[in-house]
Amino acid sequence: MLDLSFPWPIGPVPIALTAWVLYGLYRAVVTRDGLTSVSAVSVLGLVAFLAAAIAQMVEPAIDQILVIMLAQFLGTAVCFLFGKLLLSVQKTKPELSLKRLEARVLFRSIAAALGGLVVFDGVLFLFPDAGKCDHFTGYMADKCAAQELFFGIHDAPLMTYLAVLLGVPFLASLVVFAWVQFKTAGTPKRAEPGSENNAGG
């Protein structure tokens, strides 16, 4: 029998937000707006909910940090699949004109994305129990328990939300930079800002 007693493993707030992002994706497909900033956020929110739901089911059998890392990799893959789907239904297809990035710009971008991912995952690894209510007493314990009523149990699912919402964009950026560098190998480098004006002057 389904146990509906509080706190829910996945709270009513994430469920309501997931319903909202599902509507956003539905609208993006029906209106053929395709990939926009709103639909991109909707994809990320949907993937975060799915990852947290899966984490809640497998968490007792799999290490929590491993679950979070799997959620990031699978979440990134699903985001790209949704992105491809949204681009395929978009009524006005964007024209992609790829040019090779300067090496220093590329390495700086990769370092920023990789650094953000390492720092974020490092914090989750060092403080895996930071969100649990067991550490609080008195008012803070009551406040934490009240938050559980709305967001769900503060263990792997809540951390998985954060891992997807903050970690996946870093990981996706790494994939995009690598893809752009591969696709633009042998093509002319992108002009520096203002170089065309200087050449014409």
PyMOL commands that place a pseudoatom at each C-alpha (Angstrom):
pseudoatom trace, name=CA, resn=MET, resi=1, chain=A, elem=C, hetatm=0, pos=[0.000, 0.000, 0.000]
pseudoatom trace, name=CA, resn=LEU, resi=2, chain=A, elem=C, hetatm=0, pos=[1.259, 3.492, -0.853]
pseudoatom trace, name=CA, resn=ASP, resi=3, chain=A, elem=C, hetatm=0, pos=[2.461, 5.379, 2.230]
pseudoatom trace, name=CA, resn=LEU, resi=4, chain=A, elem=C, hetatm=0, pos=[1.325, 9.017, 2.001]
pseudoatom trace, name=CA, resn=SER, resi=5, chain=A, elem=C, hetatm=0, pos=[2.406, 10.002, 5.506]
pseudoatom trace, name=CA, resn=PHE, resi=6, chain=A, elem=C, hetatm=0, pos=[4.648, 13.066, 5.860]
pseudoatom trace, name=CA, resn=PRO, resi=7, chain=A, elem=C, hetatm=0, pos=[7.412, 13.818, 5.176]
pseudoatom trace, name=CA, resn=TRP, resi=8, chain=A, elem=C, hetatm=0, pos=[7.259, 12.534, 1.607]
pseudoatom trace, name=CA, resn=PRO, resi=9, chain=A, elem=C, hetatm=0, pos=[10.540, 11.370, 0.048]
pseudoatom trace, name=CA, resn=ILE, resi=10, chain=A, elem=C, hetatm=0, pos=[9.776, 13.772, -2.807]
pseudoatom trace, name=CA, resn=GLY, resi=11, chain=A, elem=C, hetatm=0, pos=[7.892, 16.735, -1.367]
pseudoatom trace, name=CA, resn=PRO, resi=12, chain=A, elem=C, hetatm=0, pos=[4.895, 18.629, -2.786]
pseudoatom trace, name=CA, resn=VAL, resi=13, chain=A, elem=C, hetatm=0, pos=[7.006, 21.652, -3.836]
pseudoatom trace, name=CA, resn=PRO, resi=14, chain=A, elem=C, hetatm=0, pos=[9.243, 19.645, -6.226]
pseudoatom trace, name=CA, resn=ILE, resi=15, chain=A, elem=C, hetatm=0, pos=[6.157, 17.839, -7.522]
pseudoatom trace, name=CA, resn=ALA, resi=16, chain=A, elem=C, hetatm=0, pos=[4.395, 21.153, -8.217]
pseudoatom trace, name=CA, resn=LEU, resi=17, chain=A, elem=C, hetatm=0, pos=[7.503, 22.577, -9.896]
pseudoatom trace, name=CA, resn=THR, resi=18, chain=A, elem=C, hetatm=0, pos=[7.784, 19.451, -12.030]
pseudoatom trace, name=CA, resn=ALA, resi=19, chain=A, elem=C, hetatm=0, pos=[4.175, 19.865, -13.152]
pseudoatom trace, name=CA, resn=TRP, resi=20, chain=A, elem=C, hetatm=0, pos=[5.040, 23.442, -14.144]
pseudoatom trace, name=CA, resn=VAL, resi=21, chain=A, elem=C, hetatm=0, pos=[8.127, 22.449, -16.155]
pseudoatom trace, name=CA, resn=LEU, resi=22, chain=A, elem=C, hetatm=0, pos=[6.147, 19.694, -17.883]
pseudoatom trace, name=CA, resn=TYR, resi=23, chain=A, elem=C, hetatm=0, pos=[3.648, 22.325, -18.983]
pseudoatom trace, name=CA, resn=GLY, resi=24, chain=A, elem=C, hetatm=0, pos=[6.542, 24.491, -20.181]
pseudoatom trace, name=CA, resn=LEU, resi=25, chain=A, elem=C, hetatm=0, pos=[7.911, 21.654, -22.297]
pseudoatom trace, name=CA, resn=TYR, resi=26, chain=A, elem=C, hetatm=0, pos=[4.446, 20.814, -23.625]
pseudoatom trace, name=CA, resn=ARG, resi=27, chain=A, elem=C, hetatm=0, pos=[3.904, 24.436, -24.627]
pseudoatom trace, name=CA, resn=ALA, resi=28, chain=A, elem=C, hetatm=0, pos=[7.341, 24.632, -26.290]
pseudoatom trace, name=CA, resn=VAL, resi=29, chain=A, elem=C, hetatm=0, pos=[6.490, 21.591, -28.427]
pseudoatom trace, name=CA, resn=VAL, resi=30, chain=A, elem=C, hetatm=0, pos=[2.891, 22.542, -29.253]
pseudoatom trace, name=CA, resn=THR, resi=31, chain=A, elem=C, hetatm=0, pos=[3.690, 26.157, -30.159]
pseudoatom trace, name=CA, resn=ARG, resi=32, chain=A, elem=C, hetatm=0, pos=[6.905, 25.011, -31.870]
pseudoatom trace, name=CA, resn=ASP, resi=33, chain=A, elem=C, hetatm=0, pos=[8.896, 27.608, -29.973]
pseudoatom trace, name=CA, resn=GLY, resi=34, chain=A, elem=C, hetatm=0, pos=[11.469, 24.883, -29.514]
pseudoatom trace, name=CA, resn=LEU, resi=35, chain=A, elem=C, hetatm=0, pos=[14.626, 25.517, -27.551]
pseudoatom trace, name=CA, resn=THR, resi=36, chain=A, elem=C, hetatm=0, pos=[14.353, 28.757, -25.593]
pseudoatom trace, name=CA, resn=SER, resi=37, chain=A, elem=C, hetatm=0, pos=[15.654, 29.867, -22.219]
pseudoatom trace, name=CA, resn=VAL, resi=38, chain=A, elem=C, hetatm=0, pos=[12.322, 28.904, -20.631]
pseudoatom trace, name=CA, resn=SER, resi=39, chain=A, elem=C, hetatm=0, pos=[12.237, 25.425, -22.183]
pseudoatom trace, name=CA, resn=ALA, resi=40, chain=A, elem=C, hetatm=0, pos=[15.910, 24.878, -21.281]
pseudoatom trace, name=CA, resn=VAL, resi=41, chain=A, elem=C, hetatm=0, pos=[15.120, 25.604, -17.625]
pseudoatom trace, name=CA, resn=SER, resi=42, chain=A, elem=C, hetatm=0, pos=[12.108, 23.292, -17.917]
pseudoatom trace, name=CA, resn=VAL, resi=43, chain=A, elem=C, hetatm=0, pos=[14.316, 20.465, -19.191]
pseudoatom trace, name=CA, resn=LEU, resi=44, chain=A, elem=C, hetatm=0, pos=[16.767, 20.979, -16.339]
pseudoatom trace, name=CA, resn=GLY, resi=45, chain=A, elem=C, hetatm=0, pos=[13.953, 20.982, -13.772]
pseudoatom trace, name=CA, resn=LEU, resi=46, chain=A, elem=C, hetatm=0, pos=[12.389, 17.830, -15.197]
pseudoatom trace, name=CA, resn=VAL, resi=47, chain=A, elem=C, hetatm=0, pos=[15.717, 16.012, -15.242]
pseudoatom trace, name=CA, resn=ALA, resi=48, chain=A, elem=C, hetatm=0, pos=[16.374, 17.089, -11.639]
pseudoatom trace, name=CA, resn=PHE, resi=49, chain=A, elem=C, hetatm=0, pos=[13.054, 15.614, -10.513]
pseudoatom trace, name=CA, resn=LEU, resi=50, chain=A, elem=C, hetatm=0, pos=[13.620, 12.355, -12.381]
pseudoatom trace, name=CA, resn=ALA, resi=51, chain=A, elem=C, hetatm=0, pos=[17.133, 12.057, -10.957]
pseudoatom trace, name=CA, resn=ALA, resi=52, chain=A, elem=C, hetatm=0, pos=[15.895, 12.693, -7.415]
pseudoatom trace, name=CA, resn=ALA, resi=53, chain=A, elem=C, hetatm=0, pos=[13.088, 10.159, -7.807]
pseudoatom trace, name=CA, resn=ILE, resi=54, chain=A, elem=C, hetatm=0, pos=[15.543, 7.519, -9.046]
pseudoatom trace, name=CA, resn=ALA, resi=55, chain=A, elem=C, hetatm=0, pos=[17.981, 8.383, -6.255]
pseudoatom trace, name=CA, resn=GLN, resi=56, chain=A, elem=C, hetatm=0, pos=[15.236, 7.841, -3.699]
pseudoatom trace, name=CA, resn=MET, resi=57, chain=A, elem=C, hetatm=0, pos=[14.638, 4.349, -5.068]
pseudoatom trace, name=CA, resn=VAL, resi=58, chain=A, elem=C, hetatm=0, pos=[18.288, 3.237, -5.350]
pseudoatom trace, name=CA, resn=GLU, resi=59, chain=A, elem=C, hetatm=0, pos=[19.858, 5.193, -2.472]
pseudoatom trace, name=CA, resn=PRO, resi=60, chain=A, elem=C, hetatm=0, pos=[19.676, 2.381, 0.095]
pseudoatom trace, name=CA, resn=ALA, resi=61, chain=A, elem=C, hetatm=0, pos=[21.635, 0.079, -2.234]
pseudoatom trace, name=CA, resn=ILE, resi=62, chain=A, elem=C, hetatm=0, pos=[24.110, 2.516, -3.831]
pseudoatom trace, name=CA, resn=ASP, resi=63, chain=A, elem=C, hetatm=0, pos=[26.521, 5.016, -2.326]
pseudoatom trace, name=CA, resn=GLN, resi=64, chain=A, elem=C, hetatm=0, pos=[25.021, 8.515, -2.155]
pseudoatom trace, name=CA, resn=ILE, resi=65, chain=A, elem=C, hetatm=0, pos=[27.937, 10.265, -3.895]
pseudoatom trace, name=CA, resn=LEU, resi=66, chain=A, elem=C, hetatm=0, pos=[27.903, 7.656, -6.675]
pseudoatom trace, name=CA, resn=VAL, resi=67, chain=A, elem=C, hetatm=0, pos=[24.183, 8.309, -7.154]
pseudoatom trace, name=CA, resn=ILE, resi=68, chain=A, elem=C, hetatm=0, pos=[24.865, 12.035, -7.486]
pseudoatom trace, name=CA, resn=MET, resi=69, chain=A, elem=C, hetatm=0, pos=[27.656, 11.506, -10.037]
pseudoatom trace, name=CA, resn=LEU, resi=70, chain=A, elem=C, hetatm=0, pos=[25.447, 9.162, -12.063]
pseudoatom trace, name=CA, resn=ALA, resi=71, chain=A, elem=C, hetatm=0, pos=[22.647, 11.730, -11.893]
pseudoatom trace, name=CA, resn=GLN, resi=72, chain=A, elem=C, hetatm=0, pos=[24.952, 14.385, -13.318]
pseudoatom trace, name=CA, resn=PHE, resi=73, chain=A, elem=C, hetatm=0, pos=[26.139, 12.250, -16.237]
pseudoatom trace, name=CA, resn=LEU, resi=74, chain=A, elem=C, hetatm=0, pos=[22.714, 10.850, -17.057]
pseudoatom trace, name=CA, resn=GLY, resi=75, chain=A, elem=C, hetatm=0, pos=[21.113, 14.265, -16.533]
pseudoatom trace, name=CA, resn=THR, resi=76, chain=A, elem=C, hetatm=0, pos=[23.541, 15.822, -19.003]
pseudoatom trace, name=CA, resn=ALA, resi=77, chain=A, elem=C, hetatm=0, pos=[22.769, 13.143, -21.594]
pseudoatom trace, name=CA, resn=VAL, resi=78, chain=A, elem=C, hetatm=0, pos=[19.009, 13.581, -21.145]
pseudoatom trace, name=CA, resn=CYS, resi=79, chain=A, elem=C, hetatm=0, pos=[19.344, 17.368, -21.405]
pseudoatom trace, name=CA, resn=PHE, resi=80, chain=A, elem=C, hetatm=0, pos=[21.066, 17.021, -24.772]
pseudoatom trace, name=CA, resn=LEU, resi=81, chain=A, elem=C, hetatm=0, pos=[18.385, 14.588, -25.963]
pseudoatom trace, name=CA, resn=PHE, resi=82, chain=A, elem=C, hetatm=0, pos=[15.618, 16.991, -24.949]
pseudoatom trace, name=CA, resn=GLY, resi=83, chain=A, elem=C, hetatm=0, pos=[17.559, 19.838, -26.549]
pseudoatom trace, name=CA, resn=LYS, resi=84, chain=A, elem=C, hetatm=0, pos=[17.747, 17.930, -29.827]
pseudoatom trace, name=CA, resn=LEU, resi=85, chain=A, elem=C, hetatm=0, pos=[14.018, 17.179, -29.624]
pseudoatom trace, name=CA, resn=LEU, resi=86, chain=A, elem=C, hetatm=0, pos=[13.144, 20.831, -29.016]
pseudoatom trace, name=CA, resn=LEU, resi=87, chain=A, elem=C, hetatm=0, pos=[15.385, 21.974, -31.869]
pseudoatom trace, name=CA, resn=SER, resi=88, chain=A, elem=C, hetatm=0, pos=[13.741, 19.454, -34.214]
pseudoatom trace, name=CA, resn=VAL, resi=89, chain=A, elem=C, hetatm=0, pos=[10.269, 20.941, -33.613]
pseudoatom trace, name=CA, resn=GLN, resi=90, chain=A, elem=C, hetatm=0, pos=[11.416, 24.574, -33.666]
pseudoatom trace, name=CA, resn=LYS, resi=91, chain=A, elem=C, hetatm=0, pos=[9.661, 26.466, -36.449]
pseudoatom trace, name=CA, resn=THR, resi=92, chain=A, elem=C, hetatm=0, pos=[12.590, 28.830, -37.101]
pseudoatom trace, name=CA, resn=LYS, resi=93, chain=A, elem=C, hetatm=0, pos=[15.816, 26.856, -37.151]
pseudoatom trace, name=CA, resn=PRO, resi=94, chain=A, elem=C, hetatm=0, pos=[18.818, 28.851, -35.884]
pseudoatom trace, name=CA, resn=GLU, resi=95, chain=A, elem=C, hetatm=0, pos=[21.780, 29.165, -38.232]
pseudoatom trace, name=CA, resn=LEU, resi=96, chain=A, elem=C, hetatm=0, pos=[24.917, 27.841, -36.608]
pseudoatom trace, name=CA, resn=SER, resi=97, chain=A, elem=C, hetatm=0, pos=[28.133, 29.399, -37.852]
pseudoatom trace, name=CA, resn=LEU, resi=98, chain=A, elem=C, hetatm=0, pos=[30.883, 27.712, -35.900]
pseudoatom trace, name=CA, resn=LYS, resi=99, chain=A, elem=C, hetatm=0, pos=[34.416, 29.069, -35.893]
pseudoatom trace, name=CA, resn=ARG, resi=100, chain=A, elem=C, hetatm=0, pos=[37.400, 27.775, -34.005]
pseudoatom trace, name=CA, resn=LEU, resi=101, chain=A, elem=C, hetatm=0, pos=[37.980, 29.415, -30.648]
pseudoatom trace, name=CA, resn=GLU, resi=102, chain=A, elem=C, hetatm=0, pos=[41.312, 30.855, -29.641]
pseudoatom trace, name=CA, resn=ALA, resi=103, chain=A, elem=C, hetatm=0, pos=[43.264, 28.325, -27.590]
pseudoatom trace, name=CA, resn=ARG, resi=104, chain=A, elem=C, hetatm=0, pos=[43.424, 30.588, -24.538]
pseudoatom trace, name=CA, resn=VAL, resi=105, chain=A, elem=C, hetatm=0, pos=[39.675, 31.260, -24.698]
pseudoatom trace, name=CA, resn=LEU, resi=106, chain=A, elem=C, hetatm=0, pos=[38.940, 27.545, -25.055]
pseudoatom trace, name=CA, resn=PHE, resi=107, chain=A, elem=C, hetatm=0, pos=[41.201, 26.506, -22.176]
pseudoatom trace, name=CA, resn=ARG, resi=108, chain=A, elem=C, hetatm=0, pos=[39.866, 29.285, -19.973]
pseudoatom trace, name=CA, resn=SER, resi=109, chain=A, elem=C, hetatm=0, pos=[36.286, 28.183, -20.657]
pseudoatom trace, name=CA, resn=ILE, resi=110, chain=A, elem=C, hetatm=0, pos=[37.077, 24.511, -20.032]
pseudoatom trace, name=CA, resn=ALA, resi=111, chain=A, elem=C, hetatm=0, pos=[38.949, 25.382, -16.829]
pseudoatom trace, name=CA, resn=ALA, resi=112, chain=A, elem=C, hetatm=0, pos=[36.003, 27.451, -15.565]
pseudoatom trace, name=CA, resn=ALA, resi=113, chain=A, elem=C, hetatm=0, pos=[33.465, 24.681, -16.272]
pseudoatom trace, name=CA, resn=LEU, resi=114, chain=A, elem=C, hetatm=0, pos=[35.699, 21.926, -14.877]
pseudoatom trace, name=CA, resn=GLY, resi=115, chain=A, elem=C, hetatm=0, pos=[36.644, 24.010, -11.844]
pseudoatom trace, name=CA, resn=GLY, resi=116, chain=A, elem=C, hetatm=0, pos=[33.007, 24.734, -11.025]
pseudoatom trace, name=CA, resn=LEU, resi=117, chain=A, elem=C, hetatm=0, pos=[32.118, 21.051, -11.295]
pseudoatom trace, name=CA, resn=VAL, resi=118, chain=A, elem=C, hetatm=0, pos=[35.049, 19.945, -9.111]
pseudoatom trace, name=CA, resn=VAL, resi=119, chain=A, elem=C, hetatm=0, pos=[34.339, 22.562, -6.439]
pseudoatom trace, name=CA, resn=PHE, resi=120, chain=A, elem=C, hetatm=0, pos=[30.622, 21.799, -6.346]
pseudoatom trace, name=CA, resn=ASP, resi=121, chain=A, elem=C, hetatm=0, pos=[31.050, 18.017, -6.255]
pseudoatom trace, name=CA, resn=GLY, resi=122, chain=A, elem=C, hetatm=0, pos=[33.839, 18.423, -3.713]
pseudoatom trace, name=CA, resn=VAL, resi=123, chain=A, elem=C, hetatm=0, pos=[31.518, 20.277, -1.351]
pseudoatom trace, name=CA, resn=LEU, resi=124, chain=A, elem=C, hetatm=0, pos=[28.889, 17.551, -1.704]
pseudoatom trace, name=CA, resn=PHE, resi=125, chain=A, elem=C, hetatm=0, pos=[31.547, 14.905, -1.063]
pseudoatom trace, name=CA, resn=LEU, resi=126, chain=A, elem=C, hetatm=0, pos=[32.956, 16.652, 2.024]
pseudoatom trace, name=CA, resn=PHE, resi=127, chain=A, elem=C, hetatm=0, pos=[29.562, 17.463, 3.554]
pseudoatom trace, name=CA, resn=PRO, resi=128, chain=A, elem=C, hetatm=0, pos=[27.221, 14.609, 2.538]
pseudoatom trace, name=CA, resn=ASP, resi=129, chain=A, elem=C, hetatm=0, pos=[25.011, 14.958, 5.641]
pseudoatom trace, name=CA, resn=ALA, resi=130, chain=A, elem=C, hetatm=0, pos=[24.760, 18.757, 5.688]
pseudoatom trace, name=CA, resn=GLY, resi=131, chain=A, elem=C, hetatm=0, pos=[21.064, 18.834, 4.811]
pseudoatom trace, name=CA, resn=LYS, resi=132, chain=A, elem=C, hetatm=0, pos=[19.836, 16.249, 7.304]
pseudoatom trace, name=CA, resn=CYS, resi=133, chain=A, elem=C, hetatm=0, pos=[17.748, 17.360, 10.266]
pseudoatom trace, name=CA, resn=ASP, resi=134, chain=A, elem=C, hetatm=0, pos=[19.565, 15.067, 12.706]
pseudoatom trace, name=CA, resn=HIS, resi=135, chain=A, elem=C, hetatm=0, pos=[22.214, 17.748, 13.301]
pseudoatom trace, name=CA, resn=PHE, resi=136, chain=A, elem=C, hetatm=0, pos=[19.768, 20.393, 14.553]
pseudoatom trace, name=CA, resn=THR, resi=137, chain=A, elem=C, hetatm=0, pos=[18.048, 20.914, 17.892]
pseudoatom trace, name=CA, resn=GLY, resi=138, chain=A, elem=C, hetatm=0, pos=[15.307, 23.216, 19.149]
pseudoatom trace, name=CA, resn=TYR, resi=139, chain=A, elem=C, hetatm=0, pos=[14.036, 25.854, 16.732]
pseudoatom trace, name=CA, resn=MET, resi=140, chain=A, elem=C, hetatm=0, pos=[16.350, 24.805, 13.879]
pseudoatom trace, name=CA, resn=ALA, resi=141, chain=A, elem=C, hetatm=0, pos=[15.159, 21.199, 14.183]
pseudoatom trace, name=CA, resn=ASP, resi=142, chain=A, elem=C, hetatm=0, pos=[11.523, 22.334, 13.941]
pseudoatom trace, name=CA, resn=LYS, resi=143, chain=A, elem=C, hetatm=0, pos=[12.362, 24.578, 10.985]
pseudoatom trace, name=CA, resn=CYS, resi=144, chain=A, elem=C, hetatm=0, pos=[14.185, 21.761, 9.209]
pseudoatom trace, name=CA, resn=ALA, resi=145, chain=A, elem=C, hetatm=0, pos=[11.261, 19.383, 9.847]
pseudoatom trace, name=CA, resn=ALA, resi=146, chain=A, elem=C, hetatm=0, pos=[8.875, 21.957, 8.376]
pseudoatom trace, name=CA, resn=GLN, resi=147, chain=A, elem=C, hetatm=0, pos=[11.067, 22.208, 5.266]
pseudoatom trace, name=CA, resn=GLU, resi=148, chain=A, elem=C, hetatm=0, pos=[10.882, 18.431, 4.913]
pseudoatom trace, name=CA, resn=LEU, resi=149, chain=A, elem=C, hetatm=0, pos=[7.112, 18.687, 4.707]
pseudoatom trace, name=CA, resn=PHE, resi=150, chain=A, elem=C, hetatm=0, pos=[7.447, 20.849, 1.598]
pseudoatom trace, name=CA, resn=PHE, resi=151, chain=A, elem=C, hetatm=0, pos=[10.602, 19.586, -0.113]
pseudoatom trace, name=CA, resn=GLY, resi=152, chain=A, elem=C, hetatm=0, pos=[10.852, 15.984, 1.056]
pseudoatom trace, name=CA, resn=ILE, resi=153, chain=A, elem=C, hetatm=0, pos=[13.406, 14.085, 3.082]
pseudoatom trace, name=CA, resn=HIS, resi=154, chain=A, elem=C, hetatm=0, pos=[16.766, 15.892, 3.236]
pseudoatom trace, name=CA, resn=ASP, resi=155, chain=A, elem=C, hetatm=0, pos=[19.063, 13.153, 2.042]
pseudoatom trace, name=CA, resn=ALA, resi=156, chain=A, elem=C, hetatm=0, pos=[20.037, 11.984, -1.445]
pseudoatom trace, name=CA, resn=PRO, resi=157, chain=A, elem=C, hetatm=0, pos=[16.973, 13.406, -3.256]
pseudoatom trace, name=CA, resn=LEU, resi=158, chain=A, elem=C, hetatm=0, pos=[17.510, 16.997, -2.066]
pseudoatom trace, name=CA, resn=MET, resi=159, chain=A, elem=C, hetatm=0, pos=[21.225, 16.807, -2.810]
pseudoatom trace, name=CA, resn=THR, resi=160, chain=A, elem=C, hetatm=0, pos=[20.431, 15.304, -6.194]
pseudoatom trace, name=CA, resn=TYR, resi=161, chain=A, elem=C, hetatm=0, pos=[18.247, 18.316, -7.040]
pseudoatom trace, name=CA, resn=LEU, resi=162, chain=A, elem=C, hetatm=0, pos=[21.243, 20.554, -6.361]
pseudoatom trace, name=CA, resn=ALA, resi=163, chain=A, elem=C, hetatm=0, pos=[23.624, 18.228, -8.185]
pseudoatom trace, name=CA, resn=VAL, resi=164, chain=A, elem=C, hetatm=0, pos=[21.513, 18.373, -11.347]
pseudoatom trace, name=CA, resn=LEU, resi=165, chain=A, elem=C, hetatm=0, pos=[20.492, 22.040, -11.185]
pseudoatom trace, name=CA, resn=LEU, resi=166, chain=A, elem=C, hetatm=0, pos=[24.053, 23.251, -10.518]
pseudoatom trace, name=CA, resn=GLY, resi=167, chain=A, elem=C, hetatm=0, pos=[26.319, 20.429, -11.667]
pseudoatom trace, name=CA, resn=VAL, resi=168, chain=A, elem=C, hetatm=0, pos=[24.766, 19.510, -15.018]
pseudoatom trace, name=CA, resn=PRO, resi=169, chain=A, elem=C, hetatm=0, pos=[25.273, 22.993, -16.576]
pseudoatom trace, name=CA, resn=PHE, resi=170, chain=A, elem=C, hetatm=0, pos=[29.007, 22.745, -15.777]
pseudoatom trace, name=CA, resn=LEU, resi=171, chain=A, elem=C, hetatm=0, pos=[29.243, 19.248, -17.239]
pseudoatom trace, name=CA, resn=ALA, resi=172, chain=A, elem=C, hetatm=0, pos=[27.166, 20.207, -20.284]
pseudoatom trace, name=CA, resn=SER, resi=173, chain=A, elem=C, hetatm=0, pos=[29.462, 23.192, -20.883]
pseudoatom trace, name=CA, resn=LEU, resi=174, chain=A, elem=C, hetatm=0, pos=[32.480, 20.857, -20.956]
pseudoatom trace, name=CA, resn=VAL, resi=175, chain=A, elem=C, hetatm=0, pos=[30.762, 18.665, -23.545]
pseudoatom trace, name=CA, resn=VAL, resi=176, chain=A, elem=C, hetatm=0, pos=[29.781, 21.672, -25.662]
pseudoatom trace, name=CA, resn=PHE, resi=177, chain=A, elem=C, hetatm=0, pos=[33.292, 23.139, -25.633]
pseudoatom trace, name=CA, resn=ALA, resi=178, chain=A, elem=C, hetatm=0, pos=[34.794, 19.784, -26.619]
pseudoatom trace, name=CA, resn=TRP, resi=179, chain=A, elem=C, hetatm=0, pos=[32.200, 19.348, -29.380]
pseudoatom trace, name=CA, resn=VAL, resi=180, chain=A, elem=C, hetatm=0, pos=[32.793, 22.837, -30.780]
pseudoatom trace, name=CA, resn=GLN, resi=181, chain=A, elem=C, hetatm=0, pos=[36.556, 22.287, -30.799]
pseudoatom trace, name=CA, resn=PHE, resi=182, chain=A, elem=C, hetatm=0, pos=[36.121, 18.951, -32.612]
pseudoatom trace, name=CA, resn=LYS, resi=183, chain=A, elem=C, hetatm=0, pos=[33.635, 20.326, -35.155]
pseudoatom trace, name=CA, resn=THR, resi=184, chain=A, elem=C, hetatm=0, pos=[35.743, 23.402, -35.914]
pseudoatom trace, name=CA, resn=ALA, resi=185, chain=A, elem=C, hetatm=0, pos=[39.114, 21.657, -36.232]
pseudoatom trace, name=CA, resn=GLY, resi=186, chain=A, elem=C, hetatm=0, pos=[40.874, 23.030, -39.315]
pseudoatom trace, name=CA, resn=THR, resi=187, chain=A, elem=C, hetatm=0, pos=[38.493, 25.986, -39.775]
pseudoatom trace, name=CA, resn=PRO, resi=188, chain=A, elem=C, hetatm=0, pos=[39.525, 29.655, -39.448]
pseudoatom trace, name=CA, resn=LYS, resi=189, chain=A, elem=C, hetatm=0, pos=[39.687, 31.059, -35.944]
pseudoatom trace, name=CA, resn=ARG, resi=190, chain=A, elem=C, hetatm=0, pos=[36.917, 33.308, -34.693]
pseudoatom trace, name=CA, resn=ALA, resi=191, chain=A, elem=C, hetatm=0, pos=[37.821, 36.960, -35.147]
pseudoatom trace, name=CA, resn=GLU, resi=192, chain=A, elem=C, hetatm=0, pos=[38.650, 38.896, -32.014]
pseudoatom trace, name=CA, resn=PRO, resi=193, chain=A, elem=C, hetatm=0, pos=[36.177, 41.687, -31.065]
pseudoatom trace, name=CA, resn=GLY, resi=194, chain=A, elem=C, hetatm=0, pos=[36.981, 44.835, -32.996]
pseudoatom trace, name=CA, resn=SER, resi=195, chain=A, elem=C, hetatm=0, pos=[39.445, 43.151, -35.359]
pseudoatom trace, name=CA, resn=GLU, resi=196, chain=A, elem=C, hetatm=0, pos=[37.183, 43.624, -38.390]
pseudoatom trace, name=CA, resn=ASN, resi=197, chain=A, elem=C, hetatm=0, pos=[36.829, 47.343, -37.654]
pseudoatom trace, name=CA, resn=ASN, resi=198, chain=A, elem=C, hetatm=0, pos=[40.554, 47.705, -37.298]
pseudoatom trace, name=CA, resn=ALA, resi=199, chain=A, elem=C, hetatm=0, pos=[41.123, 45.871, -40.563]
pseudoatom trace, name=CA, resn=GLY, resi=200, chain=A, elem=C, hetatm=0, pos=[38.643, 48.088, -42.358]
pseudoatom trace, name=CA, resn=GLY, resi=201, chain=A, elem=C, hetatm=0, pos=[40.080, 51.270, -40.874]
for i in range(1, 201): cmd.bond("trace and resi %d" % i, "trace and resi %d" % (i + 1))
show_as sticks, trace
zoom trace
